[in-house]
Amino acid sequence: MSTTTTLGIAVQDQGKAPSRRARAIKPAPLRLDPTKLKDWEIAAATEKRMRTVYDLADELGLERMELLPYGHYVAKLDYRSILDRLCDAPSGKYIDVTAITPTPLGEGKSTTTIGLVQGLGRLGKRVIGAIRQPSSGPTFNIKGSAAGGGLSQCIPLTEFSLGLTGDIDAVNNAHNLAMVALTSRLQHEFNYSDERLAKANLKRLDIDPRNLAIGWAIDFCAQALREIIVGLGGKMDGFMLKSGFQITVSSEIMAILCVSTSLADMRRRIGEMVVAWSKSGRPVTTADLEVDGAMTAIMARALNPNLMQTIEGQPVLVHAGPFANIAFGQSSILADMLGTKLADYHVTESGFGADIGFEKFWNLKCRFSRLAPHCAVVVATIRALKMHGGGPKVVSGKPLPAAYTQSDPALVEKGVENLLAHIETVKKSGANAVVCINHFHTDADEEVNVVRRAAEAAGVRVAVSKHWQYGGEGAIELAEAVLDACNEPSTFQLLYEDDTPVKDKIERIALGVYGADGVSYSATAEAKIDQIQGDENTKRLGICMVKTHLSLSHDPERKGRPRGWTLPIRDVLVYRGAGVVVPVAGDIKLMPGTSSDPAYRKIDVDTETGAVRGLF
């Protein structure tokens, strides 16, 4: 076995597999037409032939007690036992799936991730995928679940979409327990003398009620809760202050779940989470509130990744959450650590475009995990390239304009600049790039050829994948391109060092990844950066940018490859527990809104069988 190391990140080539390791799964063909069936109908039809988690565990080479079942078709995995047992086993190839700047409809990263896993399975490879758990907000709103689509889905769909094993509920409860502790302490410090606080064994924290770092969390798109007043009533009804809700998956607790590598690591990170600031400017943490232990107790079980499967029977790990525009947007480090030990090929997913999802995978997730990818797949669609070329506006929940289903190679040509920007980002990291043209049945050959020529001219492999329509069989061209890329040497390296000054880190991302000419800072952002840079606990943290996913810039209306613009940083947050500084660019809401035609209107249950229908 050979090992390549760049900046302390090891890229291992697979060696002889141990006996307790995943076996290649040879799926039976699916005879379903996704152009005539809805995703939930396909899922329902394929769920009848699902493997049990016991079969999956056997195929993965797991010991009996390493499987923690939640019924017959979903389980958690005891990561500690597995990683301890396989610590000396060779690591499999590590593959990330990212994309170009998407339309509001998304461009199929989850579908492509599942399709690539299926395609590698068709080629007889031992493979595992890792995707993110969907948030209830999008599931019941416009985008729907994140299980993939067509003949490339993760099943069982109902369990996947409606809470799974409770990880997001745990994040929600841990986050809100921190707020309970914070608001309770505010009330007691306001009403009690120092002597009475001392009798209760409480130290006065002198929390500034006008400078809280967090609000409440709920995992729905509830715009009415963005800004609220709490503590209305009498003296015993709490401390009155302005507050608000964020969607649960944007919580720092979710980021901590994503990057924690052990229970001890999670316990430390939760204790370092800053929830407020004192009147003298000192950070107030969950450890100061003595709530960090209870929060960790809520989260302990959630640290075990979830095991599911593709509709063709390959194993898929589901762990951590979405929203790379306001959070990490990655499947967890633990899922990737397990995947690279249990299989020869591990395919993981990063949210949104390479400017957001891959950049955070590159400079945050890989920094914390010390893993490095052998290959990164950039998903592109003809419809998104047409939008970036100047096509009509795309609106979630409404039919696509005719321009996106009629052949127009010239419009595709104009939008290719966006793809080239994302290719350059991946190449800048040193990872080997593969462009995947996620094929829709309405795409014309002439349009596909425009993209193929552009990608090849940029010096990267390109493959057309029809996994949505044909499953693993339709992804073989993509799988073969990825195998070729994985066999090439990688020179993966981080964009900045830990001790790079905060502003320099921000500007390397803005100029080197987004293509900005410069960065501007509000007075608030300047003051916070000065404070961060002067604090030994924060100045070495990574950068988790908050930015729209609908443009390379901060402005969602600027399509293609914007030029001649400046990135405005209006605020800077500190997620000390997650290990990141969070610059906020543009006007981003931590709580999305529900549309006038949400998905929940179409979801129902068969009262005779209990089967859920209408999920997508």
N, C-alpha and C positions, 0 to 999 in steps of 0.2 A: 504493500500500500504506500502511495506517495502523498506528500502533503505540501501545499503551497501556502506560504504565510505572507500577508500584506498588512502592515500596521497592526500586528498582533492578532489578526483575524485569520484563522486557519481554514483552508479549503481542502477537505480530504477527498481523495479518490477512493471509491469503494474497493474493498478487498474481498477475501473469502467470507461469505455470510455465515453467521453462527446458526446452529440448528434451530433455535427458537427465534425465527424471523419470518416476516411475511412471505407467503407463497403467492405466486402469480395466479390471478383469478381469470378463468376463461369464460366470459359471459355468453349466454345464449342470445341469439338475435332478437331484437324487438320489432314487431310488425305493427307499428302504430304511425299514424300520419299527423304530425303536430300542426299542419296547416288546416286540419279539420277538427282538432280537439283542443280544448283548453288545458293549461298546465295542470290544473287540479284533477282533470279527468285522466290525463296520462299518469299522474302520480297514483291515483286510485287504482288504475288498471295494473300498474307495475308493482304496487305494494302487495299484491296477492302472491307474488313470487319472491318476496324479500328473504334474505338470509337472516337467521336469528343472530343476536349479538354473540351467542355462544359459538356459532359457526365462524363469525368474523374473528372472534378472539383466537380460535384455533388456527385460522389461516394467518393471523398475525404472529403466531407463536407466543401468545400470552399465557402466563400461568393462571390457574383457576382463580386465585384470590386477587389477581390484578384487575379483574373485571368487576365493576360495581353496577349491576343491571338496574335499569329503570323500565321494567317491563321486558318484553321479548325482543324489541328492535332498537332500543336506545340504551346506552350505558355510559357511565363515567369510567375513566381509567385511572388506576393508582399510579400516578406518574413517578412517585418516589421509588416504588418497588421496581418498576420497569427500567428507569434510568440507572438505578444502582446495579441491577442485574446486567444491563447492556453497556455499562460505562466503558468497557474496553472493546466493544464491538465497533467495526468500521462504520463510518457515516455515509449515508447515501447522498446522491446528487440533490442539490437544493435549488428549487426553481420558483421564482416569484412571478405572479401575473398582475400586470398593471394595465394602463390604457392611455389613449389620447384624451383630450378634454371632451367630456361627454355632452350629449344633449341632456335636457332634463329627464329623459326617459332612461338614461344609462346606456351603456354599450356592451353589456354582457360579460363583465369580468367573472362573476360567479358562474355563469353558464359556461364560459370558456375554461375556467379552472376545473369544473366537473368534466367537461368534454375532453380536456387534455388528460385527466386521470383515466378516463375511459379509453382514450386513444392509446395511451401507454399500456393499458391493460390488454387491449386488442393485440398489441405487439408482443405480448407475453412477459411484460416487465412487472416486477414487484413494486407497486406504487401505492402511495397514500396521498390524499389531499387534505388541505386545511382551509376552512372558510370561516367567516364570522357569523355569529348568531344574529338574526334579524331583530331590529327594534320593533316594538308594537306600534310605534308612531307611523313609520312608512307602511307596515303591514296593513293597518286599518285605514290608511290615507290614500295616496296616489300610486306610489311605486310598488306596493305590495311586498311580498316576502322576498327573501334573497336566496332561495333554494336553487337557483338556476332556472332553466326553462326548456320547453320542448322535450327532446330525448336526452337532455343532459341536466338531470336534477338530482338533488339530495333528498332522500326519503328516510322515514315517513314524513310527508309534507305537513300534516296537521301538527304533530309533535314539534317539528322544527319551527313552525311559524307561531305557535301559541304557547310560548313559555319554556319549552324544552325541559330541562331539569332544574330550572329556577335560578340560573346564574344572574340574569338581569334583575330578578326580584331581590336577590341578595345584594347586588350593587345598590339598588334603590333603597333597601332598608338600612344598609350600612351608611349610605350618604345621609339619609334623613335622621338617623340616630345621631350623627354628628351635629346636625342642625338642632335637634332636640336638646342636646347637651349645651350647645352654644347659647340658644335663646333662654334656656333655663338658668344658666350662669349669669346672663345679663340681668334677668329678673331678680335673682338673689343678690347680686352685687349692688343693684340699684336700691333694693328695699332693706338690706341688712347692713348693720354696722360691722366694722372690722372684728369686734369682739364676737359677734354672733356668727360671722363667717368662720372664725377660728374655732368656735365650739363645734361647728359642723365639719371641722377639719378641711376647710377650704381656704386657699390663698387667693387674695384679690388679684385678678388678672388685669383689671382696669381696661376692659375691652371697649373700643370705640364703636358705638352702634352705627356710626355713619361710614364705617370702613370694614365691612364684612367681606370676606373673600368668596363665600359660597352662599347659595340660596337653597331652596328645596328642589326635589327631583320627582318627576313622574314620567313614565315611559309612554306618553302619548303626545301627539301634536296639539298642544293646548294653549293657543295663543292668548286666551283670556287670563292665563296665569303668569304671563311674562312679568308683570309688575303688580304687586299686591301690598296691602298693609296688614301686618299681623299684630296681635296683642291688643286688639280693640276690647274694651270692657273695663273691668275694675282692676284693682291692685293685684288680685290673685289670678288674673287672666293673661299674664305674661307681659313682657316689655314691648311697648308699641314701637314699631319701626317699619321702614319700607323694606320689602323683600321681593322675592319672585321665584319662579320655577325654571329649571332647565330640563331638557329631555335627559332621561337617566343615562343613556349611553354616552352622553358628553361629559359625565361626571369624571373627576379625577380618579375616583375609585375604579372605574372601568379601565382607565389608562394604567393604573396600578395592577389590575388583573392581567392586562396584556403583557406587562414587562416583568412581573415577578417570576423568579426562578425556583422559589421554595416558600414554604410557609413562614420560615424565619425572615426571609427577604420581604415577603408581603407584610409581616408584622412590623418590621422596621419602617417600611415605606408608609404604611397607614399612620404610624405614630409621628412621622415627619410632615404630614399633610397640614398645610396652613389654612385655617378656617376664618381667621380675622386678624386684625392688627390692634395693638393697644394704643392708648392715646399718646404714648410717647414714641410710637412707630415700631414697637417690637412685635415680631410675628407671634401669633397665638396658634398653637397646634392642637391636634386631637389628643396628643400626649399631655399637654397642659390641662385639657379638660378631663383627662383620665377616662376617655371613652374609646381609646385606640384598641384596647384589649377586647372589648365587647364587639367593636366593629370587625375585628379580625375573626372573632368567633362566628359571626354571621357569614363571613366570606370564606371560611376555611374549606368547606365542601366545594365551593365554586371553583377552587383552584385546580381541581381535577378536570382535564379536558373531556369533552363528550364524543362518543363514538357513534357514527351513523354510517350510511352507505350511499353510493350512487345507485341509480336505477338499473345499472348493469352489475351491481354487487361489489364494487371496489370499496375499501374502507375510506371514510372521510371523518376527520376530526373537526368538530365545531366548537370554537372557543373564542371569547371576547367579542367586541361589538363593532358597529359600523361608524360612519360619519368622520371620514378623514379630513373634512374641511374644518371641523371644530374639535377633533380628537385625534387619536392615533390612527384609527381606521384599519387596524391590522388583526389578523388572527394571532393568537398568543405565542409568546416565546416558548412556553412549555409544549404547546401543540407541535411546533416546529422541531423542538428538541426530540420529542417522541417520534415524529415522522421520519426524521433523518436517521434514527437508530433502528426503526422497525422495518424500513423498506429501502430499496435501492434508489428510488426516486420519490422525492417529496415535493408536492406542488402546493404552494401557499398563495394567498390572495392579499393584495393591498388595495385600499379604497381609492376610487376616482382616478384622475389622470396621474401620469408619472411625476408631474410637478408637485403633487400633494402626497398621494399614497406611496409611490416609489421613493420619493425624497425622504419621507419619514421612515420607511422600511430601511433605506440605505443608511441614514445618519442617526437614527434613534434605535430602531429595533435591532439592527445588526451591531450597533455600538454596545448595547446592553447584553445581547446574547453571545457575542463573539463568533457568530456563524456568518458565513459569507456565501452569496449565491453563485452558482455556476452559470446561471442563465436567467434572464428576465424577459418575459413575453409582454409585448406592447399590443394590446387589443385595439383594433381600429374597425370602424364600420363605415360603409359608403354613405349612410345617411348623416352621420356626424361630420364627415369630411365635406359633404355638401353644405351643411349648416355653416361650417367655418369658411366655406368659399363664398358665402353671401346668400345662402338659401333662405326661404321663409322662416319665420319664428316657429320654434317647436314648443308646444305647451303641454305639460303633463296632464293626462286625463282627457285630451282632445285628439281626434284623428290626425295623423300626419298629413300635411299638405301634399298634393299630387307630385310636386317636384321631387319628393323623396322616394317615390316608387316608380318614376319614369326615368329612362336612361338620359344622363347628361354628363358625359365624361369631362367636359370643359369646367363644369361646376366642381367636380371632384378635384380636378387639377388645381383649381384656385385654393382649395382647402387643405392640400397636402402639406403646406407649410406648418400646420399645427402638428401633424404627425412627425415631421422632421425635427421639430423642437423637442419632442418627447424622446425620440431616438437619441438625440444628442445628450439628453439628461442621463439616460441609461449608460451610454458609452462613456460619459464623464466619470461614472462610478467605477468603471473598469469591468463591469459585468458584461457578458456576451448577450447581445440583444437579438430577439426574434420578433418580427412583426407578424401578428395573427390577423388576417382579414376575417372577421367574424361575419360569415356570409348569410345574408337574408335571401329568401327565394326570389325577391323582386330585384336583386342586384344584377346588372348587366355585365357581360364578360368584358366589354370595353371599359367599363368603370373599374372593374377589378384590376385590369391590366395597367391602368394609370397608377394605382397604388403599388402594384408589384414593381413596376419600373422605378418608381421613386424610392422605395425601400432598398432595392438592389443597388441603385446609384449611391445611396447613403452607406453602402458597405455592410448591410446586415441581411440575415436570412429572412425570408418572407414565405408564409404559407397561407393558403386559403383553407378555412376550416368550416365544415358544414355540420358541426356537432349538434346544433339545435334541431336540425331536420333528420339527421341520421345517427346521432349518438356517437359512440366510440369509432364506428366505421367511418363516419364523416370527419373524424379528427386525426386520421392516420398521417396525412401530410404534415399537419402541425406537430404531431408526436415525433415524427422522423426528423423534422427540423430542430426540435428541442434536443433530441438525442445527439445530433451532430454538434450543436452549440455546447452541450454539457461536456463533450470530449475535448474541447479547446481549452487551453490555459486561461485562467482568469487573473486579472490584475486589480481586483477589487480594493478600493481604498476610500476612506471617509473624506467628506468634503472639508471638515474642519476638526481641529484637535479640541480636547476638553478645555485647555487653557487659552484658546483663542478668545479675544474680547467679545463681549455680547454683541456689540454693534457689528463687528466684523463677521460674526456668524450669520447674523440677519442679512447682511449685505451680500455675503457669498451665495446665499439662497436666492435672494431677490435678483441679483445680477446674473449669476451663473446658471440658475434653473428657470426662473420666471422670465428672464430677458428684460428686466427693468433697466432704466438708465441710472437710477439712483433710488435712495430711500429718504423719506421725510418723516419727522417725528413730532408728535404733538408735545406740548409742554408736560402733560401728564406722563407720556411715554418716556420723555427725556429724564424726568425726575426718578421714575421707577428704575430705569436702566442704570442710572448713577448709583441708586441704592443696591441694586442687584450686583453690579460690578464691584462694589465696596464690601460685599459680604462673602466670606470664604465658603459659606454653605450654598450659595446660589450662583456665583460667577462661573463655575465650571459646568453648569447644567447644559443639556442639549436644548435645541430650539424646536418647538412644536408650533408651527405657524397656523394661525387661524385666517383662512382666506376662502373666497368663493371657489367652488369646484367647476364653475361654468365658464371660466376664462383663465388663461395663463396669467392675467393681470388680477387686480383686486376688483375690477368692474365686470360684472357678469355679462354686460352688453358688448364687451369688446371681444370679438371672436377671432378665429384664425391665429396669427402670431403677432400680437400687438407690438408696436414699436414706438419709441419716443414717449415713454411714460415713467412716472415715479410712483413707487409703492409707498402709500401713507400708513404709518403705524400710529394708531390713535390711542392704544392702550397696551399695557404689558401685564400679564398675569404670571404668578409663580405657582407651578405645580411641583412643589419640592418633593413630595412623596413619590410622584411619578418620575422625578429626575429631569424636569424640563422647565424652561422659561417659555411663556406662551405669548408671543406678539400678536396683536389683533389688528388685521389689515382690513380696512373698509367696514361696511355695516353688516355684521354677521349676527344672526340671532341664535342663541343657544337653545331656544325653544321654537321649533318650526310651527307652522300653522296648518290647520286642517282645511282642505279644499271644500268647495261647494258640492262636489260629487265624489265623496270618499269611498274607498273600497269596502268599508264595513256595510254599505248598503247592499252589497252583492253576496255577503257571507251569511250562510245559514247552516243548519244542522238537520239531517234526516232523523226525525224523532223515532223512527222504527229501528234503524240500524245504529244510530249515533254517529254516522259518518258526516264529516264537515265538508261542505261544498262551497265553491266560490273563491277559495284562496288562489292567489297567483303570485 
